[in-house]
Amino acid sequence: MPKDLTQREELGEFIRAHRERLTPGALGLASGSRRRTPGLRREEVAQLAGLSTTWYSWIEQGREVSASPTALARLARVLKLGRAERAYLFELAGKRDPDQGDMGAEEIPPAALACVETIAAPAYILDRSWNALRWNAAAEHLFTGWLDRPEQRNLLRFIFLEPGSRSLISGWEERARRVAAEFRAVAGTHLDDPTLRRIIDDLLQNSPDFATFWTEHQVIGREGGERTFNHPRDGFLRYEQATFDLSGRPDLKLTILVPAPSPPPRRSR
């Protein structure tokens, strides 16, 4: 659990507020006539979540106690927390939600899907493992060898295991080293995730370049900036990349490649 006193107090107040909002009937309990406090009693929440009443009380009191992610998940279910509320609970507790796996394309907000389809520039959505969940025609046209192949949906495997990526991506080595550092920033707190672990182990075994970059332990945020390509049909292309987190979906990233203006011609002296 968090050691910061303010954070512990906020966690206790957050849990208590949600406990007091619940009615006994919502959880199949008898309401009774002698309840002196609103909502559920502490011992009722603790029992329903399979927790010690003392331990639960200490959390509400802001004490420094330890809890496993599975215990917090049971507590979130008993308190009937919504998606954002559950994420806030785990953030305050300093734990990773065990149920927060990669999301399928069917769980992407419809507005985000429509956004990808209507954007004229190349655009795609990645999950936490950097699998492409949705992309538009412009992105499929740009990323030959990745989005135009049904068997190849992972961006890392495309960059490090697909030979064609080296000719498509300008300055491949520099870009690949940065991608490895960007992925470490995302994967560092989820290294126990089986899907991420399989991808990392596969790349370590099959890509000497990834193994070299990964052991450098560089960490860089997935940011914008210039991206250049040597496209087999369209020639040299320049873009400015912008990446956004999807609201309510922290593991999903929307990336847009906006065509960059051509640099002004040099003046002859």
Residue, then its C-alpha position, 0 to 999 in steps of 0.5 A: m500500500p502507499k506510504d505517502l500519508t496523504q495518499r493513504e488518507e485519500l484511499g481510506e476516504f474513497i473506500r469509506a465514501h463508496r461503502e456508505r453509498l451502498t445499500p444492503g439490499a443491493l448486495g442481498l443483505a437485510s437492511g435491518s432497523r438499527r443501522r446508525t450509519p449510512g450504507l454498509r458496515r465495515e464488517e459487512v464489506a470485509q466479509l463479502a470481500g473475504l477480508s479481515t475486518t481489522w485490515y479493512s478498518w485500517i485501510e479506511q483509517g489511512r494506516e500503512v497496511s499491505a494488500s495484494p492486487t487480488a484482495l483489492a480486486r475483490l474489494a472493488r467488486v463488492l463496492k461495485l466500482g466502475r471502470a474509472e473508480r476501479a482504476y483510481l483505487f489501484e492507483l491510490a493503492g500503488k498496485r496493478d489491477p490483475d484484471q486489466g489485460d489487453m483489450g480487444a477491438e470490440e472494447i474500443p469506444p465507438a467514437a475512437l473507431a470512427c475517428v480512425e476511419t475518418i482521419a485521412a492521415p495514417a492512424y492506428i490503435l495499439d494495445r499494451s502489447w503493441n498489437a494493432l487493434r484497428w487502423n485505417a486504409a492510409a496506415e495499411h498502405l504506408f506500413t507494408g509488411w505490417l498492417d497489410r498482412p493478416e498474420q502480422r499485427n505486432l509492431l515490435r515483431f514487424i520492426f525487429l523480425e520483418p526484414g522489410s522494415r529496415s528498408l521502409i523505416s528511414g534510419w532504422e537502427e536509431r528508430a528501432r533503438r528508440v522503439a525498444a526504449e519506448f516499449r520498456a517505458v510501457a512494459g516496465t510495470h507489467l513484466d509479469d503479464p504473460t503476453l508481454r513476457r512472451i513477446i519480449d522473450d521471443l524478440l530476445q531470442n530471435s532479434p540480436d538488435f532487440a537484445t542489444f537495445w533491450t539490455e541498454h535499459q533506456v526508457i523513453g516516453r512514446e512521444g511525437g516527432e518526425r517519422t520518415f519512410n522509404h515507401p516502395r511505391d510512394g518514395f520518401l515520406r515525412y510525417e509528424q507523429a502524434t500519440f494519444d491515450l484513449s479516454g478510459r482505456p489507459d492501455l490503448k494508444l491512438t497514433i496519427l501520422v500527419p504529413a509533414p510540410s516539405p522543407p523550403p528549398r535552399r537558396s543558392r548563394 
